[in-house]
Amino acid sequence: MIIGAHSIIYSKAPQADRVFLQSVLELPSVDVGDGWLIFGLPPAELAVHPSEENDVHELFLMCDDIEAFIEAMSRHNIKCSPVQNPGWGLLTHVMLPGGGKIGVYQPRHARPKPMKARGARKKSPARASTTRKATTAASKKSARGTGRKKKGTRRRS
């Protein structure tokens, strides 16, 4: 059913924020065309909080040591807000190059076991090659027709 989550950061300077995610946070990425990057993230969690309005969502990254994280950001001249302790973790906000901010916290709450992605297995190189060949063969066959007679037609002698 669910194989992952896709989060979006909207930015007035998306290229600057992409460089930050790639170079500073060292998140792996894939270019899906024209320099448009999608970044990989570690296992994620999802919580539902009460609210007076719907369609309000937040993204927080988690770290194992908030002070070490802030120190690493300062080496890159990235500003972080003072650490707060709202009870569920130690929280800071990172100021993104594009002008936005993102919360990063060291969790103090219980954490679920990571969900294993279903159906997201990588194909072995041998299998991927076989699949490519089969797909190419099927495409060629489709392009020239199936070669089968239409149902209900008979050859007359």
Contacts in CASP RR format, 6 or more apart in sequence:
PFRMAT RR
TARGET T0000
AUTHOR 0000-0000-0000
METHOD contacts of the structure
MODEL  1
MIIGAHSIIYSKAPQADRVFLQSVLELPSVDVGDGWLIFGLPPAELAVHP
SEENDVHELFLMCDDIEAFIEAMSRHNIKCSPVQNPGWGLLTHVMLPGGG
KIGVYQPRHARPKPMKARGARKKSPARASTTRKATTAASKKSARGTGRKK
KGTRRRS
1 118 0 8 1.000
2 115 0 8 1.000
2 118 0 8 1.000
3 117 0 8 1.000
3 118 0 8 1.000
3 119 0 8 1.000
3 120 0 8 1.000
4 44 0 8 1.000
4 115 0 8 1.000
4 117 0 8 1.000
4 120 0 8 1.000
5 41 0 8 1.000
5 44 0 8 1.000
5 46 0 8 1.000
6 38 0 8 1.000
7 41 0 8 1.000
7 59 0 8 1.000
9 17 0 8 1.000
9 59 0 8 1.000
9 96 0 8 1.000
9 102 0 8 1.000
11 17 0 8 1.000
11 96 0 8 1.000
11 98 0 8 1.000
11 99 0 8 1.000
11 100 0 8 1.000
12 98 0 8 1.000
12 99 0 8 1.000
13 97 0 8 1.000
13 98 0 8 1.000
13 99 0 8 1.000
14 98 0 8 1.000
16 96 0 8 1.000
16 97 0 8 1.000
16 98 0 8 1.000
17 96 0 8 1.000
17 97 0 8 1.000
17 98 0 8 1.000
18 29 0 8 1.000
18 37 0 8 1.000
19 97 0 8 1.000
20 78 0 8 1.000
20 96 0 8 1.000
20 97 0 8 1.000
21 27 0 8 1.000
21 29 0 8 1.000
21 37 0 8 1.000
21 39 0 8 1.000
22 29 0 8 1.000
22 37 0 8 1.000
22 39 0 8 1.000
24 73 0 8 1.000
24 76 0 8 1.000
24 78 0 8 1.000
25 61 0 8 1.000
27 39 0 8 1.000
27 40 0 8 1.000
27 41 0 8 1.000
28 39 0 8 1.000
28 40 0 8 1.000
29 37 0 8 1.000
29 38 0 8 1.000
29 39 0 8 1.000
29 40 0 8 1.000
30 37 0 8 1.000
30 38 0 8 1.000
31 37 0 8 1.000
32 38 0 8 1.000
41 61 0 8 1.000
42 62 0 8 1.000
43 114 0 8 1.000
43 115 0 8 1.000
45 62 0 8 1.000
45 111 0 8 1.000
45 112 0 8 1.000
59 102 0 8 1.000
59 103 0 8 1.000
60 91 0 8 1.000
60 102 0 8 1.000
60 103 0 8 1.000
60 104 0 8 1.000
60 105 0 8 1.000
61 102 0 8 1.000
61 103 0 8 1.000
61 104 0 8 1.000
61 105 0 8 1.000
62 104 0 8 1.000
62 105 0 8 1.000
62 106 0 8 1.000
62 107 0 8 1.000
63 69 0 8 1.000
63 104 0 8 1.000
63 105 0 8 1.000
63 106 0 8 1.000
64 106 0 8 1.000
65 106 0 8 1.000
66 83 0 8 1.000
66 90 0 8 1.000
66 91 0 8 1.000
66 92 0 8 1.000
66 104 0 8 1.000
66 105 0 8 1.000
66 106 0 8 1.000
67 83 0 8 1.000
69 80 0 8 1.000
69 92 0 8 1.000
69 104 0 8 1.000
69 106 0 8 1.000
70 80 0 8 1.000
70 83 0 8 1.000
70 92 0 8 1.000
73 79 0 8 1.000
73 80 0 8 1.000
73 94 0 8 1.000
74 80 0 8 1.000
78 94 0 8 1.000
78 95 0 8 1.000
79 94 0 8 1.000
79 95 0 8 1.000
80 92 0 8 1.000
80 93 0 8 1.000
80 94 0 8 1.000
80 95 0 8 1.000
80 104 0 8 1.000
81 92 0 8 1.000
81 93 0 8 1.000
81 95 0 8 1.000
81 101 0 8 1.000
82 92 0 8 1.000
83 90 0 8 1.000
83 91 0 8 1.000
83 92 0 8 1.000
84 90 0 8 1.000
84 91 0 8 1.000
84 92 0 8 1.000
85 91 0 8 1.000
87 108 0 8 1.000
88 105 0 8 1.000
88 107 0 8 1.000
88 108 0 8 1.000
88 109 0 8 1.000
89 105 0 8 1.000
89 106 0 8 1.000
89 107 0 8 1.000
89 108 0 8 1.000
89 109 0 8 1.000
90 105 0 8 1.000
90 106 0 8 1.000
90 108 0 8 1.000
91 103 0 8 1.000
91 104 0 8 1.000
91 105 0 8 1.000
92 103 0 8 1.000
92 104 0 8 1.000
92 105 0 8 1.000
93 101 0 8 1.000
93 102 0 8 1.000
93 103 0 8 1.000
93 104 0 8 1.000
94 101 0 8 1.000
94 102 0 8 1.000
94 103 0 8 1.000
94 104 0 8 1.000
95 101 0 8 1.000
96 102 0 8 1.000
123 131 0 8 1.000
149 155 0 8 1.000
END
